[in-house]
Amino acid sequence: GEPAMTPLHPPAASQACNRNGFSLMEMIVAAAIFFVAMAGASTAIIGAIQISTRAAVRDALEAAVTVDLNWIRAYAKSWRCQTGPYANCLNITGGSALSASALNYQPPYDPSPSSAYQRFATLCANRTTSSLATPAHQLLIEANGIASGSTNPPPPPVPIPATAGVEQAMPLSSSSLNAPALAQSYRLYRTITVPADAVNPNFYNGNYLSIRYYTKPTDTPTLSYQRVASVFVEATSWCP
């Protein structure tokens, strides 16, 4: 008989290729997509960690400022209060005596130049002049002299400068500031000034202390932080 004719095209079953894996090009494309996705995810994760870390450090700086500012406000309120208007104020400048009367709003008048009243009256007279002898300046001097082991009053978390306008580094590693380890590599600075009088900018306002807390952009690690607070010196309310 006639020889069997070979079909021009093989059956569909024999035409199918064995595709049990991916081609090299498919693997390269898949790998590229994977690494791009991982890079994006890693960047997002690192960014989130940095934001979280900075937020935690800011909270730590704010807590340290609160500790320091609370001490200054408490001292400014009670400084020389033994002769002020509060009958139950302790004499924190040297003893534990209480005020004799809530109406005793100023020290007993004594015209002698060496008396406590006369010295304070001089501070009152100078509180809006360019003289450094104002109640606000005198408070700094006396707060600066508080011994480290004092209990009445306790020493400040960070020493107080005797002169206004001095920049101080606040070591966050100090146990008195309670800063966590995360924030201890950052630097915080403090400057206490007696601001210019609102009426005459050439003079001081000896009733207030202006306290500025800040970081410096030149420090490493960098973090932008600034806070300004004003503290009224309660003793100036005795001034005529």
C-alpha positions as CSV (number, residue, x, y, z in Angstrom):
1,G,0.0,0.0,0.0
2,E,0.9,3.6,0.1
3,P,3.3,4.8,2.7
4,A,1.7,6.7,5.7
5,M,1.9,10.4,5.3
6,T,3.6,12.4,8.0
7,P,1.5,15.3,9.1
8,L,2.9,18.8,8.4
9,H,2.2,19.9,12.0
10,P,2.7,17.8,15.1
11,P,-0.3,17.2,17.4
12,A,-1.1,19.9,19.9
13,A,0.1,17.7,22.7
14,S,3.5,17.3,21.2
15,Q,3.6,21.0,20.4
16,A,3.4,22.0,24.1
17,C,6.7,22.8,25.7
18,N,7.7,21.7,29.1
19,R,7.4,24.9,31.3
20,N,8.0,23.7,34.8
21,G,10.1,26.9,35.8
22,F,10.7,30.5,35.0
23,S,12.9,31.8,32.4
24,L,16.1,33.8,33.3
25,M,14.5,37.0,32.1
26,E,11.4,36.5,34.3
27,M,13.7,35.8,37.3
28,I,15.6,39.0,36.7
29,V,12.4,41.1,36.4
30,A,10.9,39.5,39.5
31,A,14.1,40.1,41.5
32,A,14.3,43.7,40.4
33,I,10.7,44.3,41.4
34,F,11.4,42.6,44.8
35,F,14.5,44.7,45.5
36,V,12.7,47.9,44.6
37,A,9.8,47.0,46.8
38,M,12.2,46.1,49.7
39,A,14.1,49.3,49.3
40,G,10.9,51.3,49.5
41,A,9.7,49.4,52.5
42,S,13.1,49.7,54.2
43,T,13.2,53.5,53.6
44,A,9.7,53.8,55.0
45,I,10.6,51.7,58.1
46,I,13.8,53.6,58.7
47,G,12.0,56.9,58.3
48,A,9.3,55.9,60.8
49,I,12.0,54.8,63.3
50,Q,13.8,58.1,62.9
51,I,10.6,60.0,63.4
52,S,9.7,57.9,66.4
53,T,13.2,58.4,67.9
54,R,13.1,62.1,67.4
55,A,9.7,62.4,69.0
56,A,10.9,60.4,72.0
57,V,14.0,62.6,72.3
58,R,11.8,65.7,72.1
59,D,9.7,64.3,74.9
60,A,12.8,63.7,76.9
61,L,14.1,67.2,76.3
62,E,10.7,68.6,77.3
63,A,10.7,66.6,80.5
64,A,14.2,67.8,81.4
65,V,13.1,71.4,80.8
66,T,10.0,70.9,82.9
67,V,12.2,69.6,85.8
68,D,14.6,72.5,85.6
69,L,11.9,75.2,85.0
70,N,9.8,73.9,87.9
71,W,12.7,74.4,90.3
72,I,13.4,77.9,89.1
73,R,9.7,78.9,89.4
74,A,9.4,77.4,92.9
75,Y,12.5,79.2,94.0
76,A,11.4,82.5,92.4
77,K,8.1,82.2,94.3
78,S,9.6,81.4,97.7
79,W,12.8,83.4,97.6
80,R,12.9,85.7,100.6
81,C,9.3,84.7,101.3
82,Q,10.0,84.6,105.0
83,T,9.3,88.3,105.0
84,G,6.7,88.3,102.2
85,P,2.9,88.1,102.2
86,Y,2.6,84.4,102.8
87,A,2.4,83.4,106.5
88,N,3.3,79.8,105.9
89,C,6.4,80.3,103.7
90,L,9.6,78.7,104.9
91,N,12.7,80.8,105.2
92,I,14.6,79.0,102.5
93,T,17.6,81.3,102.6
94,G,18.8,80.1,106.0
95,G,16.5,78.4,108.5
96,S,13.0,77.1,108.9
97,A,11.2,80.1,110.5
98,L,7.8,81.0,109.3
99,S,6.5,84.5,108.4
100,A,4.9,86.2,111.5
101,S,1.9,87.6,109.6
102,A,0.2,87.2,106.3
103,L,0.0,91.0,106.3
104,N,3.7,91.4,106.7
105,Y,4.2,92.2,103.0
106,Q,7.6,93.7,103.3
107,P,10.5,93.6,105.7
108,P,10.2,95.9,108.7
109,Y,11.6,99.3,107.8
110,D,15.1,100.0,109.0
111,P,16.8,103.1,107.5
112,S,20.3,101.8,108.3
113,P,22.2,101.1,105.0
114,S,23.3,97.7,106.2
115,S,19.7,96.4,107.0
116,A,18.1,93.7,104.9
117,Y,15.2,96.0,104.2
118,Q,17.4,98.9,103.0
119,R,19.3,96.5,100.7
120,F,16.1,95.2,99.2
121,A,14.7,98.7,98.9
122,T,17.8,99.5,96.8
123,L,17.0,96.5,94.6
124,C,13.5,97.8,94.1
125,A,14.7,101.2,93.2
126,N,17.0,99.8,90.6
127,R,14.6,97.2,89.0
128,T,13.9,99.3,85.9
129,T,17.4,100.8,85.5
130,S,20.5,99.5,83.7
131,S,22.0,98.6,87.1
132,L,22.6,94.9,87.8
133,A,21.4,95.3,91.3
134,T,17.8,94.3,90.7
135,P,15.7,91.7,92.5
136,A,15.9,89.4,89.4
137,H,19.7,89.7,89.3
138,Q,20.0,89.2,93.1
139,L,17.9,86.1,92.9
140,L,20.4,84.6,90.4
141,I,23.3,85.4,92.7
142,E,21.7,83.7,95.7
143,A,20.4,80.7,93.7
144,N,24.0,80.3,92.4
145,G,25.2,80.1,96.0
146,I,23.0,77.2,97.0
147,A,25.3,74.4,98.1
148,S,25.0,71.0,96.4
149,G,24.1,69.2,99.6
150,S,21.5,71.7,100.7
151,T,18.1,70.5,101.7
152,N,16.4,73.8,102.4
153,P,16.2,74.6,99.5
154,P,17.4,71.7,97.5
155,P,20.0,72.5,94.8
156,P,18.8,73.1,91.3
157,P,19.0,70.3,88.8
158,V,21.4,72.4,86.8
159,P,23.5,75.0,88.6
160,I,22.1,78.6,88.3
161,P,24.5,81.2,86.8
162,A,25.3,84.1,89.1
163,T,25.3,86.4,86.0
164,A,22.5,86.8,83.5
165,G,23.1,86.0,79.9
166,V,25.5,83.1,80.5
167,E,25.0,80.1,78.1
168,Q,25.0,76.8,79.9
169,A,25.1,73.3,78.6
170,M,22.6,71.1,80.4
171,P,24.0,67.5,80.6
172,L,21.1,65.2,80.0
173,S,23.2,62.4,81.5
174,S,22.6,64.1,84.9
175,S,20.4,61.9,87.1
176,S,18.6,65.0,88.4
177,L,17.0,65.6,84.9
178,N,15.7,62.0,84.6
179,A,16.5,61.9,80.8
180,P,16.4,58.4,79.3
181,A,19.5,56.9,77.7
182,L,18.0,57.6,74.2
183,A,18.3,61.4,74.8
184,Q,21.6,61.5,76.6
185,S,23.7,61.9,73.4
186,Y,21.9,65.2,72.6
187,R,22.9,68.6,74.0
188,L,20.5,71.0,75.5
189,Y,21.5,74.6,76.4
190,R,20.0,77.2,78.7
191,T,20.3,80.9,78.9
192,I,18.7,83.0,81.8
193,T,18.4,86.7,81.1
194,V,16.8,89.7,82.7
195,P,14.9,91.1,79.7
196,A,14.9,94.7,78.6
197,D,12.2,96.9,80.1
198,A,9.1,97.2,77.8
199,V,9.0,101.0,78.1
200,N,12.7,101.7,77.8
201,P,14.7,99.0,75.9
202,N,17.9,100.4,77.3
203,F,17.0,99.4,80.8
204,Y,16.4,96.0,82.4
205,N,13.1,94.7,83.8
206,G,14.2,93.5,87.2
207,N,10.9,91.8,87.9
208,Y,11.3,88.9,85.5
209,L,13.7,86.2,84.3
210,S,13.5,85.1,80.7
211,I,14.7,81.5,80.3
212,R,15.5,80.0,76.9
213,Y,16.2,76.3,76.3
214,Y,17.5,75.2,72.9
215,T,19.6,72.9,70.8
216,K,22.3,74.0,68.3
217,P,22.1,72.9,64.7
218,T,25.9,72.5,64.7
219,D,25.8,69.7,67.3
220,T,25.6,66.1,66.4
221,P,23.2,64.4,66.5
222,T,21.1,67.3,65.3
223,L,17.6,68.2,66.6
224,S,15.8,71.5,66.4
225,Y,14.4,72.4,69.8
226,Q,13.6,75.7,71.4
227,R,11.5,76.8,74.3
228,V,11.2,80.2,76.0
229,A,9.6,80.8,79.4
230,S,9.2,83.9,81.7
231,V,9.4,83.6,85.4
232,F,8.1,86.4,87.6
233,V,10.2,87.1,90.7
234,E,7.6,87.1,93.5
235,A,9.6,89.3,95.8
236,T,9.3,92.2,93.5
237,S,5.6,92.5,94.5
238,W,6.9,93.9,97.8
239,C,8.5,96.9,95.9
240,P,6.6,100.1,96.3
